[in-house]
Amino acid sequence: MYTLFLDALAALRLRFHPAAHYRYNPAVIIGALLVVGAINAAAMAPLFGSHTGALAFGVALTILKWAVLSTIMAKVLHYYGAPKMQLYGFIAMTELLAAPLIAMLYWPQHLGLVGTLWQAWIFVVQIIGLTRLSGQSGLKVLLGYLAYFIILMLAGSLLLMIFNAMGWLDIQALAAEMQKITQTPQP
């Protein structure tokens, strides 16, 4: 885990290693994804609630995002001429950069702008890292993100339907919460 933290700090400063360097023990990757998944579940609590099903959905969605982004980006970049590479470790490491966003959940009024800027910086770090790892242009990386977004929407919807069918999430309650949020005037 220590190596992952050092790599994350280096990535924040836009210092990257070759793709083969980002191979971590599976337990380290699982730990990182569980942390990010728990934070994502906490961030989704106003919409999904704070029950066990919502936590499981947040973690499952985080793992799904990681797997889809790692796989699709590697395939898209390889299609455009990058060497074959596994991005699972690199994507997990950059996703872990979102861990400080937990503070935003406690003080949203004070840290909202900082949290938004932090999320934007993580996205920039991922883009620059992927361009350097692959040797491809930023446009090709953005095409990979477009493919990722389309596939994630389909897979995420399927995951939501599975959780609804299992009784872990209630889509009707989710729709009612969405309607309340969109109709509530913001100060």
Secondary structure, DSSP 4 states (H G I P E B T S, - for coil): -HHHHHHHHHHHTT----GGG----HHHHHHHHHHHHHHHHHHTHHHH-SSHHHHHHHHHHHHHHHHHHHHHHHHHHHHTTPPP---HHHHHHHHHTTGGGHHHHH-HHHHHHHHHHHHHHHHHHHHHHHHHHH---HHHHHHHHHHHHHHHHHHHHHHHHHHHHTTSS-HHHHHHHHHHHHHSPP-
